[in-house]
Amino acid sequence: MSYLSDADTQATLHDTAEVLKGEASKINPDPGKLKRWGGRLVQMCNDVGIKVGGHALAQVLIKMFGG
């Protein structure tokens, strides 16, 4: 994601988190979508250097969805 500006990176992270949040808030969330969007968010966090946040997010997702 190094080709994105800081504002673009923030927007991309925010948008991805919103999609994940929206799917997780459904009565019957799709586990496959949660895994894909969660994995994408963790990877983006790691790519931009938010490793602590990405690792913490990964651990929460694993606990929530039995990754």
Secondary structure, 3 states (H helix, E strand, C coil): CCCCCHHHHHHHHHHHHHHHHHHHCCCCCCHHHHHHHHHHHHHHHHHCCCHHHHHHHHHHHHHHHCC
